[in-house]
Amino acid sequence: MTLLSHDIIKALLRTEKSTLYEPKAKYLFLVDKTANKIQIKRAVEEIYKVKVKAVNTLVSCGKLKKVRYQLGRTPDSKKAIVTVKEGQKISGATV
C-alpha cells in the first residue's frame, strides 16, 4: 500500500525543544509509524517545496497511565528530524 504525502506527514511539531533546531535548518515532524526515511524526504519536499539534506527518525513508545481504576496506554509515535539545505526555510503552517 502506498501512502500519500499528507498521510505520511501528520504535523510540524512546534515545541520549545524543536525551536532549538530551527537555526540549524532542522525541523521536527510527527510522521506515520510505517513511513521510512525516503518516503518522509519525498513528502516534505513535495508539501513544503524545499530540498531535504537529511532525515533522522525516532520512535517514542507509549507509556502506561492510570485512568481512574484501570491502566491505560498512550499511543506510540514516530518523529522525524528533517534537515533542509542551506538558505531554505519551512513556514510555520501546519499540515
VMD Tcl script that builds the backbone (N, CA, C; Angstrom):
set m [mol new atoms 285]
animate dup $m
set s [atomselect $m all]
$s set {name element resname resid chain x y z} {
  {N N MET 1 A 0.848 -1.184 0.000}
  {CA C MET 1 A 0.000 0.000 0.000}
  {C C MET 1 A 0.892 1.245 0.000}
  {N N THR 2 A 0.590 2.152 -0.876}
  {CA C THR 2 A 1.368 3.376 -0.982}
  {C C THR 2 A 0.684 4.511 -0.211}
  {N N LEU 3 A 1.474 5.274 0.497}
  {CA C LEU 3 A 0.944 6.376 1.295}
  {C C LEU 3 A 1.092 7.689 0.536}
  {N N LEU 4 A 0.127 8.575 0.683}
  {CA C LEU 4 A 0.215 9.909 0.106}
  {C C LEU 4 A 1.050 10.801 1.013}
  {N N SER 5 A 1.532 11.909 0.471}
  {CA C SER 5 A 2.399 12.806 1.238}
  {C C SER 5 A 1.726 13.330 2.502}
  {N N HIS 6 A 0.436 13.662 2.397}
  {CA C HIS 6 A -0.270 14.197 3.565}
  {C C HIS 6 A -0.621 13.107 4.567}
  {N N ASP 7 A -0.553 11.840 4.161}
  {CA C ASP 7 A -0.740 10.739 5.104}
  {C C ASP 7 A 0.556 10.470 5.869}
  {N N ILE 8 A 1.687 10.709 5.227}
  {CA C ILE 8 A 2.988 10.463 5.863}
  {C C ILE 8 A 3.299 11.549 6.889}
  {N N ILE 9 A 3.195 12.816 6.494}
  {CA C ILE 9 A 3.481 13.937 7.388}
  {C C ILE 9 A 2.191 14.325 8.094}
  {N N LYS 10 A 2.132 14.069 9.397}
  {CA C LYS 10 A 0.918 14.379 10.160}
  {C C LYS 10 A 0.924 15.818 10.665}
  {N N ALA 11 A 2.070 16.290 11.157}
  {CA C ALA 11 A 2.119 17.647 11.708}
  {C C ALA 11 A 3.558 18.118 11.827}
  {N N LEU 12 A 3.731 19.424 11.742}
  {CA C LEU 12 A 5.003 20.069 12.043}
  {C C LEU 12 A 4.954 20.398 13.524}
  {N N LEU 13 A 5.839 19.796 14.303}
  {CA C LEU 13 A 5.801 19.976 15.756}
  {C C LEU 13 A 6.472 21.284 16.143}
  {N N ARG 14 A 5.740 22.123 16.854}
  {CA C ARG 14 A 6.250 23.412 17.324}
  {C C ARG 14 A 6.311 23.363 18.843}
  {N N THR 15 A 7.406 22.831 19.362}
  {CA C THR 15 A 7.602 22.767 20.804}
  {C C THR 15 A 8.826 23.601 21.158}
  {N N GLU 16 A 9.047 23.778 22.426}
  {CA C GLU 16 A 10.195 24.555 22.869}
  {C C GLU 16 A 11.498 23.897 22.416}
  {N N LYS 17 A 11.545 22.585 22.498}
  {CA C LYS 17 A 12.747 21.871 22.096}
  {C C LYS 17 A 12.947 21.917 20.575}
  {N N SER 18 A 11.857 21.841 19.814}
  {CA C SER 18 A 12.002 21.847 18.352}
  {C C SER 18 A 12.436 23.206 17.821}
  {N N THR 19 A 12.156 24.284 18.554}
  {CA C THR 19 A 12.595 25.605 18.096}
  {C C THR 19 A 14.113 25.775 18.230}
  {N N LEU 20 A 14.759 24.942 19.041}
  {CA C LEU 20 A 16.212 24.990 19.144}
  {C C LEU 20 A 16.881 24.478 17.868}
  {N N TYR 21 A 16.166 23.628 17.102}
  {CA C TYR 21 A 16.707 23.074 15.861}
  {C C TYR 21 A 16.668 24.066 14.704}
  {N N GLU 22 A 15.727 25.009 14.723}
  {CA C GLU 22 A 15.467 25.855 13.562}
  {C C GLU 22 A 16.654 26.702 13.098}
  {N N PRO 23 A 17.477 27.264 13.983}
  {CA C PRO 23 A 18.649 27.999 13.468}
  {C C PRO 23 A 19.606 27.098 12.678}
  {N N LYS 24 A 19.563 25.796 12.921}
  {CA C LYS 24 A 20.412 24.847 12.207}
  {C C LYS 24 A 19.696 24.276 10.985}
  {N N ALA 25 A 18.556 24.859 10.603}
  {CA C ALA 25 A 17.751 24.413 9.452}
  {C C ALA 25 A 17.217 22.998 9.651}
  {N N LYS 26 A 16.841 22.669 10.893}
  {CA C LYS 26 A 16.260 21.368 11.209}
  {C C LYS 26 A 14.839 21.582 11.711}
  {N N TYR 27 A 13.927 20.700 11.289}
  {CA C TYR 27 A 12.521 20.807 11.663}
  {C C TYR 27 A 12.034 19.455 12.150}
  {N N LEU 28 A 11.135 19.471 13.122}
  {CA C LEU 28 A 10.623 18.257 13.743}
  {C C LEU 28 A 9.198 18.000 13.258}
  {N N PHE 29 A 8.960 16.796 12.737}
  {CA C PHE 29 A 7.652 16.409 12.218}
  {C C PHE 29 A 7.138 15.169 12.931}
  {N N LEU 30 A 5.829 15.104 13.108}
  {CA C LEU 30 A 5.167 13.885 13.545}
  {C C LEU 30 A 4.793 13.143 12.274}
  {N N VAL 31 A 5.241 11.895 12.137}
  {CA C VAL 31 A 5.044 11.158 10.891}
  {C C VAL 31 A 4.338 9.822 11.150}
  {N N ASP 32 A 3.903 9.199 10.069}
  {CA C ASP 32 A 3.258 7.890 10.140}
  {C C ASP 32 A 4.270 6.850 10.619}
  {N N LYS 33 A 3.813 5.899 11.442}
  {CA C LYS 33 A 4.721 4.913 12.026}
  {C C LYS 33 A 5.331 3.978 10.986}
  {N N THR 34 A 4.650 3.781 9.863}
  {CA C THR 34 A 5.143 2.838 8.863}
  {C C THR 34 A 6.021 3.499 7.804}
  {N N ALA 35 A 6.149 4.824 7.823}
  {CA C ALA 35 A 6.912 5.538 6.805}
  {C C ALA 35 A 8.414 5.393 7.045}
  {N N ASN 36 A 9.179 5.253 5.939}
  {CA C ASN 36 A 10.634 5.193 6.060}
  {C C ASN 36 A 11.238 6.553 5.703}
  {N N LYS 37 A 12.554 6.671 5.806}
  {CA C LYS 37 A 13.224 7.961 5.611}
  {C C LYS 37 A 13.070 8.492 4.187}
  {N N ILE 38 A 13.082 7.614 3.202}
  {CA C ILE 38 A 12.944 8.043 1.811}
  {C C ILE 38 A 11.555 8.616 1.564}
  {N N GLN 39 A 10.524 7.954 2.099}
  {CA C GLN 39 A 9.154 8.455 1.946}
  {C C GLN 39 A 8.976 9.793 2.652}
  {N N ILE 40 A 9.574 9.940 3.824}
  {CA C ILE 40 A 9.473 11.193 4.573}
  {C C ILE 40 A 10.154 12.318 3.801}
  {N N LYS 41 A 11.323 12.048 3.239}
  {CA C LYS 41 A 12.049 13.051 2.461}
  {C C LYS 41 A 11.221 13.519 1.269}
  {N N ARG 42 A 10.655 12.584 0.519}
  {CA C ARG 42 A 9.845 12.942 -0.651}
  {C C ARG 42 A 8.605 13.731 -0.260}
  {N N ALA 43 A 7.973 13.345 0.853}
  {CA C ALA 43 A 6.759 14.029 1.299}
  {C C ALA 43 A 7.048 15.474 1.710}
  {N N VAL 44 A 8.130 15.706 2.446}
  {CA C VAL 44 A 8.485 17.061 2.873}
  {C C VAL 44 A 8.840 17.916 1.662}
  {N N GLU 45 A 9.587 17.362 0.717}
  {CA C GLU 45 A 9.943 18.115 -0.490}
  {C C GLU 45 A 8.707 18.476 -1.304}
  {N N GLU 46 A 7.738 17.561 -1.370}
  {CA C GLU 46 A 6.521 17.814 -2.144}
  {C C GLU 46 A 5.610 18.830 -1.456}
  {N N ILE 47 A 5.421 18.710 -0.164}
  {CA C ILE 47 A 4.487 19.586 0.557}
  {C C ILE 47 A 5.059 20.985 0.735}
  {N N TYR 48 A 6.312 21.090 1.198}
  {CA C TYR 48 A 6.889 22.384 1.562}
  {C C TYR 48 A 7.778 22.998 0.487}
  {N N LYS 49 A 8.004 22.302 -0.631}
  {CA C LYS 49 A 8.796 22.821 -1.756}
  {C C LYS 49 A 10.201 23.259 -1.337}
  {N N VAL 50 A 10.881 22.400 -0.575}
  {CA C VAL 50 A 12.263 22.636 -0.157}
  {C C VAL 50 A 13.098 21.405 -0.520}
  {N N LYS 51 A 14.407 21.558 -0.515}
  {CA C LYS 51 A 15.313 20.434 -0.748}
  {C C LYS 51 A 15.770 19.902 0.599}
  {N N VAL 52 A 15.601 18.609 0.812}
  {CA C VAL 52 A 15.950 17.976 2.085}
  {C C VAL 52 A 17.359 17.414 1.997}
  {N N LYS 53 A 18.157 17.734 3.007}
  {CA C LYS 53 A 19.544 17.275 3.086}
  {C C LYS 53 A 19.638 15.937 3.812}
  {N N ALA 54 A 18.919 15.799 4.943}
  {CA C ALA 54 A 18.986 14.564 5.739}
  {C C ALA 54 A 17.704 14.374 6.533}
  {N N VAL 55 A 17.427 13.113 6.861}
  {CA C VAL 55 A 16.269 12.763 7.684}
  {C C VAL 55 A 16.728 11.802 8.771}
  {N N ASN 56 A 16.425 12.134 10.023}
  {CA C ASN 56 A 16.671 11.241 11.160}
  {C C ASN 56 A 15.328 10.947 11.808}
  {N N THR 57 A 15.111 9.695 12.188}
  {CA C THR 57 A 13.829 9.322 12.787}
  {C C THR 57 A 14.026 8.763 14.182}
  {N N LEU 58 A 12.961 8.854 14.977}
  {CA C LEU 58 A 12.957 8.247 16.300}
  {C C LEU 58 A 11.538 7.792 16.629}
  {N N VAL 59 A 11.454 6.690 17.343}
  {CA C VAL 59 A 10.160 6.130 17.729}
  {C C VAL 59 A 10.009 6.285 19.232}
  {N N SER 60 A 8.910 6.916 19.649}
  {CA C SER 60 A 8.606 7.058 21.072}
  {C C SER 60 A 7.568 6.016 21.435}
  {N N CYS 61 A 7.910 5.146 22.361}
  {CA C CYS 61 A 6.974 4.111 22.785}
  {C C CYS 61 A 5.939 4.714 23.721}
  {N N GLY 62 A 4.710 4.221 23.635}
  {CA C GLY 62 A 3.643 4.684 24.511}
  {C C GLY 62 A 3.906 4.282 25.947}
  {N N LYS 63 A 3.345 5.036 26.866}
  {CA C LYS 63 A 3.564 4.772 28.279}
  {C C LYS 63 A 2.278 4.306 28.938}
  {N N LEU 64 A 2.434 3.542 30.009}
  {CA C LEU 64 A 1.273 3.124 30.790}
  {C C LEU 64 A 0.835 4.280 31.682}
  {N N LYS 65 A -0.449 4.554 31.699}
  {CA C LYS 65 A -1.011 5.614 32.528}
  {C C LYS 65 A -2.179 5.031 33.305}
  {N N LYS 66 A -2.394 5.574 34.475}
  {CA C LYS 66 A -3.522 5.137 35.275}
  {C C LYS 66 A -4.713 6.033 34.962}
  {N N VAL 67 A -5.803 5.438 34.522}
  {CA C VAL 67 A -7.019 6.161 34.198}
  {C C VAL 67 A -8.089 5.664 35.173}
  {N N ARG 68 A -8.386 6.482 36.135}
  {CA C ARG 68 A -9.278 6.110 37.240}
  {C C ARG 68 A -8.775 4.834 37.907}
  {N N TYR 69 A -9.491 3.722 37.738}
  {CA C TYR 69 A -9.095 2.484 38.409}
  {C C TYR 69 A -8.526 1.468 37.430}
  {N N GLN 70 A -8.267 1.884 36.214}
  {CA C GLN 70 A -7.749 0.976 35.201}
  {C C GLN 70 A -6.409 1.492 34.683}
  {N N LEU 71 A -5.695 0.605 34.015}
  {CA C LEU 71 A -4.471 1.025 33.344}
  {C C LEU 71 A -4.814 1.391 31.914}
  {N N GLY 72 A -4.315 2.525 31.456}
  {CA C GLY 72 A -4.487 2.950 30.077}
  {C C GLY 72 A -3.115 3.055 29.433}
  {N N ARG 73 A -3.094 3.337 28.159}
  {CA C ARG 73 A -1.819 3.427 27.458}
  {C C ARG 73 A -1.868 4.568 26.449}
  {N N THR 74 A -0.801 5.386 26.434}
  {CA C THR 74 A -0.701 6.427 25.421}
  {C C THR 74 A -0.171 5.768 24.138}
  {N N PRO 75 A -0.519 6.295 22.986}
  {CA C PRO 75 A -0.115 5.641 21.739}
  {C C PRO 75 A 1.374 5.833 21.426}
  {N N ASP 76 A 1.924 4.879 20.654}
  {CA C ASP 76 A 3.286 5.013 20.147}
  {C C ASP 76 A 3.292 6.098 19.081}
  {N N SER 77 A 4.426 6.760 18.894}
  {CA C SER 77 A 4.514 7.781 17.856}
  {C C SER 77 A 5.898 7.740 17.220}
  {N N LYS 78 A 5.969 8.282 16.017}
  {CA C LYS 78 A 7.241 8.360 15.301}
  {C C LYS 78 A 7.470 9.807 14.911}
  {N N LYS 79 A 8.687 10.290 15.144}
  {CA C LYS 79 A 9.042 11.667 14.817}
  {C C LYS 79 A 10.211 11.649 13.835}
  {N N ALA 80 A 10.294 12.693 13.035}
  {CA C ALA 80 A 11.392 12.824 12.082}
  {C C ALA 80 A 12.023 14.200 12.229}
  {N N ILE 81 A 13.341 14.233 12.307}
  {CA C ILE 81 A 14.081 15.484 12.315}
  {C C ILE 81 A 14.620 15.657 10.895}
  {N N VAL 82 A 14.105 16.660 10.205}
  {CA C VAL 82 A 14.428 16.880 8.799}
  {C C VAL 82 A 15.356 18.084 8.679}
  {N N THR 83 A 16.508 17.884 8.050}
  {CA C THR 83 A 17.451 18.964 7.799}
  {C C THR 83 A 17.289 19.416 6.350}
  {N N VAL 84 A 17.028 20.711 6.158}
  {CA C VAL 84 A 16.890 21.245 4.799}
  {C C VAL 84 A 18.202 21.892 4.372}
  {N N LYS 85 A 18.382 22.070 3.073}
  {CA C LYS 85 A 19.624 22.656 2.546}
  {C C LYS 85 A 19.733 24.108 2.969}
  {N N GLU 86 A 20.959 24.619 2.975}
  {CA C GLU 86 A 21.230 25.977 3.432}
  {C C GLU 86 A 20.457 27.005 2.632}
  {N N GLY 87 A 19.957 28.012 3.340}
  {CA C GLY 87 A 19.226 29.093 2.698}
  {C C GLY 87 A 17.750 28.822 2.499}
  {N N GLN 88 A 17.278 27.635 2.846}
  {CA C GLN 88 A 15.875 27.309 2.695}
  {C C GLN 88 A 15.203 27.242 4.053}
  {N N LYS 89 A 13.883 27.499 4.056}
  {CA C LYS 89 A 13.125 27.565 5.298}
  {C C LYS 89 A 11.759 26.929 5.088}
  {N N ILE 90 A 11.200 26.392 6.160}
  {CA C ILE 90 A 9.837 25.882 6.143}
  {C C ILE 90 A 8.978 26.856 6.920}
  {N N SER 91 A 7.865 27.260 6.337}
  {CA C SER 91 A 6.991 28.206 7.023}
  {C C SER 91 A 6.329 27.528 8.215}
  {N N GLY 92 A 5.775 28.299 9.137}
  {CA C GLY 92 A 5.189 27.777 10.356}
  {C C GLY 92 A 3.830 27.137 10.201}
  {N N ALA 93 A 3.313 27.043 8.992}
  {CA C ALA 93 A 1.986 26.445 8.781}
  {C C ALA 93 A 2.028 24.953 9.050}
  {N N THR 94 A 0.975 24.430 9.650}
  {CA C THR 94 A 0.874 23.006 9.891}
  {C C THR 94 A 0.175 22.336 8.721}
  {N N VAL 95 A 0.346 21.039 8.623}
  {CA C VAL 95 A -0.259 20.277 7.538}
  {C C VAL 95 A -1.729 20.096 7.765}
}
mol reanalyze $m
mol bondsrecalc $m
mol representation Tube
mol addrep $m
